[in-house]
Amino acid sequence: MTPPFTPLTAQPAWVHFEKIFLRNGGLKVTHALVCALLGFFFAGTGMAPIIHNGVAATADVVSSLRP
């Protein structure tokens, strides 16, 4: 018998990404591939620290919000 609720940590992150964005029609597979390729491209450039700092700052702001 399987439990009615599977914790989020029981599955890899890409499974949740696929469930949320691809199945709901909010993100197409081709767009996800282009974003992944751009991510690898930018990781090899001098823009990587700037992007990392911007994402980290955004995550800090979002995590400090209380609904």
N, C-alpha and C positions, 0 to 999 in steps of 0.2 A: 504494500500500500504506500503510495506517495503522499507526502504532506500537501495540504491545500495551498500552502504558500512556500515558495522557494526564495530564500534570502538572496539579496543582490550579489553577495560575495560568492555564491555557489557557481556563478557563470562568469566567463570572461567579459571584459568591458565591451568588446565588439558585438557581443550578442545583444546587449541592452541597446547599443547604438543602432543596430539593425532593427530591433523591435520598435524603437521610438520613431526613428526618422524615415527609414526605408518603407516599412509596411504602411505607415500612415500617409505616404505619398508626399511627405514634406521634403524629401531629399532623394534625388535620382542616383542610381549607381554610378553613372558617368560623372556626375558632379562630385561625388565622394572620391572617386579615383583622381580627378583633377586636383582636388584639394589636398589629397595625400601626396601627390607628386610635387605640388607647389611647396608643401611643407618640407619635403626632403630637399628640394632645391634651395629654399631659404635657410635651411639648417646649415648648409655649406657656405653661406655668404656672411658678410659682415653685419647683416641685418638681424641675425639670430639673437644676439643679446637684447636688442631693442624690442623685438617681438616677444621674447621671453619676459622681459620686464613689464611690458604692457599687459600681457595676459595675466601675469602674477598680480599686478595692481588691480585689474578688473576682478579677478577672483577674490581678492581681499575685500573689495567693496561689496560684491555680491554676498559673500559669506557673512558680512557684518549686518546685512539687512535682516530684520525680523518681521515676519508676516503678521 
